[in-house]
Amino acid sequence: MTAEAQVIRAEAPSGRVHWWQAALVAGIALAIAAVEWIFTYDSVALAIGLALGLVLASYIAISTLHLGREIAHCAESLAIIPLYILFTSSLPWFFLGQEYLLPAVYSLVLILCFWHVYQRGLSLRGIINFQARTLPRDILLALLIGIPAGVVEYFVLTPPATFPTFEFTHLARDFAYMFLFVGFAEELLFRGLIQTDLAAAFGIRWAIFGSSAIFAVMHLTWRSSLELVFVFAVGLLLGYIYHRTRSLTLPTLVHAVGNTVLVAIMPYMFHLA
């Protein structure tokens, strides 16, 4: 079976999902939102404890309840998020220089995703499904979608310039970080794993909606309601792109281009003008 056929089969619900199983998945998602809210607006220490409890409760449910395979997979993939919150909130990142913080944090996300892929016996190549023949098209579409998205998000957040002056070396480094770490890690988690598992249980429409909502929730730390709306809309687009292309290449490129424009180009056009 080809990688594309595997993804198509995964996006077709295999059977009826009982209401309490759907409620379990929804409960985990809502608990993730609550933990992220507490982390952002209340207490980091409390959020770490709740994230640990959520992971424990999720795996107890997977181990003891008679869940269908698709529901168990949804719970497993969603459990990566509180693990990510737990580790990134409690590890001593202050030992790292600022230039290494972003790749270090997202390397942890990638490790969690790779471990999940290994434990489930999934094909990472099948999830990514890179196609060299479509790369020129993907690059063009990534520029056409990612540049406007980055400009819009800049006016939502208006982040400051990282360096006193614009340098092409900084631009190249930021794009590499956004493509290899941020874009790839988030697209692998939210589209390649969570969306695919939700689609197998609930269908592709609910999967794109649900993964986009969780994707938006994980941007609560920006403390901007407009950013949540923007990220949710972008998540819907990226989820649709992944569904149609059966590949993470274009979503990752769009993600990387948008973030690079946001942090490495727009601040220098306005803050340093």
N, C-alpha and C positions, 0 to 999 in steps of 0.2 A: 504494500500500500504506500502511495506517495505521501509526502509531508502535507500537501494540499488536501488530499483526501482525508487524512487524519484530522485536520483542523475542521473541515466541513462536517465530519461525523461528530466531532466534539461539540459543535454548535447546534446540533439537533437534539432536543430533549428526548431521553430514552424511555421515559415513562412518567406516571403520575407522581407528583410530589405532595405528600400529606401536609395539611395546614401547619401542623406543629413543627415540621421540618423546615418549612419556609420561614416560620416565626423564629426558629433557632438561628438561621442565617441572618435574618433581619436584626435579631437581637445582638448578634456579634458585631454587625456593622454599626448599630446604634451605640454599642458600648465603645467601639473604636472612636466614634465621634465624641463621646463624652470624655474619654481619656485625653484626646487631643485638645478639647476645650479646656479641661482642667489644667493640662500642661501649659497652655498658652495664657490663660487668664487667672488661674488660681494658684496652684502649688505644683512645682515640678516633682517634689518628693512624693506627694500623694499620687500624681500621675504615674510615676515609676511603679509604685506599689499596686495600683489598679491595673497597669499593663501586665505586670507579672501575674496577678490574679486572673486576668482575662485569658492569658495564654494557658494557664493551668486549667481553667474551667473549660476552655475550648477542647483541649486534649482529653479531659475527663469525659466530656460529652461524646467525642469521637470514639473513645475506647469502650464506653459503657452502654450507650444508647444504640438501638437498632436503626442506624441511619442507612439510607441508601448510599450507594457508592458515590453518586454525583454530589449529594449533600455533604458527605464526609470530605470530599475533595474541596468543596467550597469552604468549609470550615477550616481545613488545613491551609489553604492559600490565604485566607483572611487572617489567620493566626500569625502570618509573617509580619503583618503591620505592627501589632503590639510588641512583637519581638524586636522589631526595628526601633520602635519608640524606647523600649527598655534599654537596649544596648547603646543607642546614640545618646541617651540622656544620662547614662551612668558611667560611661568610660571616661578616662582622664584625657580628653582631647586637648587640654591646655598645654600639653607637652609638645604638641605639633605646631609648626609655624603656620601662619594664616594661609600661605600658598598651598599647603598640603592638606588642609582641613577638608575641603570639598571632596577630593578623590578618596580620602580616608573614610569619610562617612559613607559615601556611596559604594565604596568597595565592600563595606559591611552589608549593605543592601544586596549587592550582587552575590556575596557569599551565601546569604540566607536563601536567595532565589536558586542558586546553583545546587545547594544542599537539598532544597525542596524538589527540584527537578530530578536529582539523583535518587532520592528516597522513593519518589513516585514511579521511577523507571520511565520518565518521559524523555523525549528526544529534544535536546536543546537546539539542534540543527533544524528540526522540524518546526519548532516554535518560532525561531528567527526567520527561517525560510528565505535566506538571501538569494536573490536572483541577479546575476551580473548583467543580464541582457536588459533589465529594466532600470539599471542604475542611472543612466543619463536622464530618463524620465523622472525618476525619484528625486534626483538633485534639483531639477528644474521646478518640480512641484513643491519641494521643500522650501525653495527660495520664494516662490510665489505665495505660499501660505505662511511660512515662518516669519518672513520680514514684516508683513503687516501685523501679524499677531504680536511680535516683539515690540513694535511701535505702540500698539494699543495698550499692551500691558505696562509699558514704560509710563504712560500717562495715568495709569491706574495707581502705580506704586511710586513713581519718581525716585528710584534708588540713586544714591550718590555715586559719583565716579570713584573707582577703587584707587586709581593712580593719579598723580598730578597732571600728567599729559597722556595723550593717546599714543600708543606704540603698537606697531603691527605684531611684535613678538608677544605682547599681552593679549592681543586679539586672537592670535593663533593658539596660544595656551588656553584661553578661555573656551574657544570652540572645541579644542581637544577634550577638555574637562566636561563640557556640556554634552558632547557626543558619546565619549567612551564611558563616562560615569553617570552623570545625571540623567541624560536622555535615555540611554540604554537601560539603566537600572530601573527607572520608573516605568518605562514602556514594557519591559520584561515582566515587572510585578503586576501592574494594573491592567495591561492589555493581554500580554502573553499568558499569564497565569490566572489572575482573578477573573477577567472577562471571559476567558475560555471556560473556566470551571462554572461560572454562573450561567453561561450559555448552555452548557450541557444539562443543567438542572432546570432552568427557567426559560430558555429561549434567548435569542440574540438581542431582542429589544430591551428586555429587562436587564440583560447582562451589560449592555452598553450604558444604560441609565445607572445601574447600580455601581459599576466600576468607576464611572465618571463622578458620581456623588462622593464616593470614598476618596477619589483622587482630589476633589475639591476640598474635602474636609482636612486632608493632610497639608493644606496650605493655610490653615487657620493662623499659623504663627505669623503671617503677615499682618494680622489684625485689621483686615479690610474686607468688608462685606462685598464690595464691588469686585475685589479680587476673587472671591469665592464664586461669584456669578460667572466671571470671565473664565476661570479655570474649569468650571463645570461645562461651559460651552465648548471650550477647547477639548476637554475630555471626550465629549460626545463626538466631535469631529475625528479625533485620533482613534476612538473606538470604531467608528464607521470605516475609517481608512484601513484599520487592521482587519476588519471583517471582510472588506472587499478585496484587499490585496493579498490576504493570507500571509502577510510578511510584516516583520517588525522594522524593516529597513526604512520605509517612508515615514512612519510615525516617529521613529527615533531621529531621523534627519530633521523633520519639522520641529520637533521638540528642541533639538540642539540649536537650530538656526534661530528660533524664537527667543530662547534664553540668551544666546550670544548677543543678539540685537538689544535685548533688554539691559544686560549688564556691561557689555563691552563696547557698544557703539553709541546708543542714545544718550547716556549720561555725559559723554564728551561733546555731543552736539549742542547740548543745552546748558549744562552746569558750567562748562568751561568757555562758553561763547563770550 
